[in-house]
Amino acid sequence: MKPTTCLLLIFISLLQLMIPGNTQCTIDSAVKEKIQKYLSGLGCNPSGPTKKLSCISIKNSGRVATCPSGMIVTGCACGYGCGSWNVEGQNTCHCQCSVIDWTTARCCHLE
């Protein structure tokens, strides 16, 4: 490539850097804007009444931990590094390993 062509490409690149743009734009704000456009296209009001997600953890000894009434399980954890568990009836964590000393259920509901 000729030196003049290289200099021309560098000059064009520098000119593009000097063009003022929106420096306040972040990925978060861009994603939020896209979501709001999508929701308003569906007829939803994204700035309308919002609900709050409230969560607690219930820890119990043994294989089973149950959420209080009105809450559902969103995740489970088992003692002794057991990673095998299932949710029973939307509100109970059941660890499936042979030796378990504790079970924790993450319980959530919308307020």
PyMOL commands that set and color helices and strands:
alter all, ss='L'
color gray80, all
select helices_A, chain A and resi 3-18+27-41
alter helices_A, ss='H'
color red, helices_A
select strands_A, chain A and resi 53-61+64-66+72-78+85-88+92-95+102-110
alter strands_A, ss='S'
color yellow, strands_A
deselect
rebuild
show_as cartoon
